[in-house]
Amino acid sequence: MLELRGVDVFYGDAQALWEVDLDVADGEIVCIVGPNGAGKSTLVQAVAGLLPVRRGRIVVDGTDITQHAAHRVCDSGVAIVPEGRRIFPGMTVADNLDLGAYRSDARRRFARTRRWVLDLFPRLEERAGQLAGTLSGGEQQMLAIGRGLMACPRVLLLDEPSLGLAPVIVDEVFDVIGEINATGVGVVLVEQNVQRALEIATRAYLLSEGRVRMTGSSAEFVSNAELQRTVLGIAPDAAL
């Protein structure tokens, strides 16, 4: 469903990603882990068309989207839930959701998708007429995810969805990610809560200094003593 081959990304003259290869199959959750500054958010933004790719290619469902503008990437079936949520605080919850259904295919499926999103996040229905900026942090994250789902994506890019949330809300968000994935949506998950992310991911990539250093199943990542120490931040003999 999503394929990256030899992707290089720059900020001006400064290179941020080097020859990144990545694959996401239909209905798969792929977690990207690594230290701060590794290039994880850069990778997500490049896939979403928000950063230009200098070299390499990005393919979605057989279509090369490497040079597509962000709105055309969305039309290809990719949606992003960015770090920091980036909702429109002066607009209502309902209007924020409606903006997610920009692409033509999403407009055709609007009513059914909206019902599904509100069933996933009942609190959004309760607060439909409320200004988004008055929601709690957890509710704003639900709104950001719901807005992304309104685009009817085949691939959903989630950048730090649990950042700044209370543990009980984190559990709720991860449960919803599992429900979304169960419908066949491929998920690319960048997440600071690495242990929690690996519990629901099929496979993982370790990104460090802009390069893929390791790829494997979630179980392989969890059982790797060096990764436990450097990425998971726990003692190698501690139980997960």
C-alpha positions in Angstrom: 0.0 0.0 0.0 2.8 2.4 0.8 6.4 2.1 -0.5 9.4 4.3 0.0 12.6 3.6 -1.9 15.9 5.6 -1.4 14.1 8.7 -0.1 16.4 11.7 0.6 14.9 14.8 2.2 16.5 18.2 2.8 15.8 21.4 4.7 17.5 23.8 2.4 21.0 22.6 2.1 20.8 20.4 5.3 20.0 16.8 4.6 17.5 15.2 7.1 16.8 11.8 5.6 19.2 9.5 3.8 18.1 6.6 1.4 15.1 5.7 3.5 13.3 2.5 2.5 9.9 1.6 4.1 6.9 -0.6 3.3 3.4 -0.7 4.7 1.1 -3.5 3.6 -2.7 -3.4 3.5 -4.1 -3.3 7.0 -0.7 -3.1 8.7 0.4 -0.9 11.6 4.1 0.1 11.2 5.8 1.9 14.0 8.7 4.3 13.5 10.9 4.6 16.6 14.1 6.5 17.3 15.6 9.3 19.4 14.6 12.9 19.2 15.9 14.5 16.0 16.1 11.2 14.2 13.9 12.4 11.4 10.6 10.6 12.3 8.4 13.6 11.8 10.3 14.6 8.7 9.6 11.2 7.2 5.8 11.5 7.9 5.7 15.0 6.4 7.5 13.9 3.3 5.0 11.1 2.7 2.2 13.5 3.2 3.6 15.9 0.6 4.5 18.6 3.1 8.2 18.4 2.4 9.8 17.8 -1.0 11.7 14.7 -1.8 15.1 15.4 -3.3 15.8 11.8 -4.4 14.0 8.5 -4.3 10.3 7.7 -4.7 7.1 7.3 -2.7 4.4 5.0 -4.1 0.9 4.6 -2.8 -1.2 1.7 -4.1 0.9 1.5 -7.2 0.9 5.3 -7.9 4.1 7.3 -7.7 3.2 10.4 -5.5 6.8 11.6 -5.0 6.3 15.0 -6.6 2.6 15.4 -5.7 1.4 18.5 -3.8 -0.1 17.7 -0.4 -3.7 17.9 -1.7 -2.9 15.4 -4.4 -1.3 13.1 -1.9 -4.5 13.2 0.1 -6.5 12.4 -3.1 -4.3 9.3 -3.4 -5.6 8.0 -0.1 -3.1 9.3 2.5 -4.1 11.3 5.5 -2.0 12.8 8.2 -2.7 13.5 11.9 0.2 15.9 12.6 2.1 16.3 15.9 0.4 19.0 18.0 -3.1 18.2 16.5 -3.3 21.5 14.5 -7.1 21.7 14.7 -8.8 25.0 13.9 -9.6 26.3 17.4 -12.0 29.1 16.3 -14.2 26.6 14.4 -16.7 24.2 15.8 -16.0 20.5 16.2 -18.4 19.7 13.5 -16.8 22.1 11.0 -13.3 20.7 11.8 -14.6 17.3 11.0 -16.3 18.4 7.8 -13.1 20.0 6.5 -11.5 16.5 6.6 -13.8 15.4 3.8 -12.2 17.5 1.2 -11.3 14.9 -1.4 -14.0 13.9 -3.9 -14.3 10.3 -2.8 -14.6 11.4 0.8 -17.5 13.8 -0.1 -19.4 10.9 -1.7 -19.1 8.8 1.4 -19.5 11.8 3.8 -22.6 10.7 5.8 -21.4 7.1 6.4 -17.9 8.2 7.3 -19.1 10.9 9.7 -21.4 8.4 11.5 -18.4 6.0 11.9 -16.1 8.7 13.3 -18.8 9.9 15.8 -19.3 6.3 16.8 -15.5 6.0 17.4 -15.5 9.2 19.4 -18.9 9.8 21.0 -17.6 12.9 22.8 -17.2 14.6 19.5 -20.9 14.2 18.8 -21.7 15.6 22.3 -19.6 18.6 21.5 -20.3 19.1 17.8 -21.3 22.7 18.2 -18.5 23.6 20.6 -15.5 25.6 19.5 -12.6 23.2 19.0 -10.2 25.4 21.0 -12.3 24.8 24.2 -11.9 21.0 24.1 -9.5 19.2 26.4 -6.2 17.9 25.0 -7.5 14.4 24.7 -10.7 15.6 22.9 -8.6 17.7 20.6 -6.5 14.6 19.7 -9.7 12.7 19.0 -10.9 15.5 16.8 -7.6 15.5 14.9 -7.8 11.8 14.3 -11.5 12.0 13.3 -10.7 14.8 10.8 -8.0 12.6 9.3 -10.5 9.7 9.0 -13.0 11.9 7.3 -10.7 11.8 4.2 -11.4 8.1 3.9 -7.7 7.2 3.8 -6.1 4.0 2.8 -3.0 5.0 4.8 -3.2 7.0 8.0 0.0 8.8 9.2 -0.1 9.4 13.0 2.6 11.6 14.4 2.9 11.4 18.2 -0.8 10.8 18.9 -0.4 10.3 22.7 1.8 13.4 23.3 0.7 15.3 26.4 -2.3 13.1 27.1 -3.3 11.5 30.4 -2.7 7.7 30.6 -6.4 6.8 30.5 -6.8 8.9 27.3 -3.7 7.3 25.8 -5.3 3.9 26.3 -8.5 5.1 24.6 -6.5 6.6 21.6 -4.6 3.3 21.1 -7.8 1.3 21.3 -9.2 3.5 18.5 -6.1 3.1 16.4 -6.6 -0.7 16.7 -10.2 -0.3 15.6 -9.2 1.9 12.7 -6.6 -0.6 11.5 -9.2 -3.5 11.8 -11.1 -1.8 9.0 -8.2 -2.3 6.6 -6.5 1.1 6.9 -2.7 0.9 6.9 -1.2 3.0 9.8 2.2 4.6 10.1 2.7 5.4 13.7 5.4 7.7 15.1 5.0 7.5 18.9 7.0 8.5 22.0 5.4 5.7 24.0 7.4 3.1 22.2 6.4 0.1 24.4 2.7 0.9 23.9 3.2 1.4 20.1 5.0 -1.9 19.7 2.1 -3.7 21.4 -0.2 -2.9 18.5 2.3 -2.6 15.6 3.0 -5.4 13.2 6.5 -4.2 12.3 8.8 -1.4 13.3 11.6 0.7 11.9 14.4 2.2 13.9 15.4 5.6 12.5 18.5 7.4 13.8 20.3 10.4 12.3 18.0 10.3 9.3 18.8 6.7 8.4 17.0 3.4 8.9 19.2 1.4 11.3 17.0 -1.6 11.8 13.7 -3.1 10.7 11.8 -6.1 11.9 8.7 -7.4 13.7 7.5 -5.8 16.9 8.5 -8.9 18.8 12.1 -8.6 17.5 12.3 -5.0 18.6 10.9 -5.9 22.1 13.3 -8.8 22.5 16.4 -6.8 21.4 18.5 -5.9 24.5 20.2 -3.0 22.9 16.9 -1.5 21.8 15.4 -2.0 25.2 18.2 0.1 26.6 18.5 2.8 24.0 15.0 3.2 22.6 12.6 1.7 25.2 14.6 3.1 28.1 14.3 0.1 30.3 16.8 -2.4 31.7 17.3 -5.4 29.3 16.1 -7.9 31.9 13.0 -6.0 32.9 9.7 -7.5 32.0 7.6 -5.7 29.4 
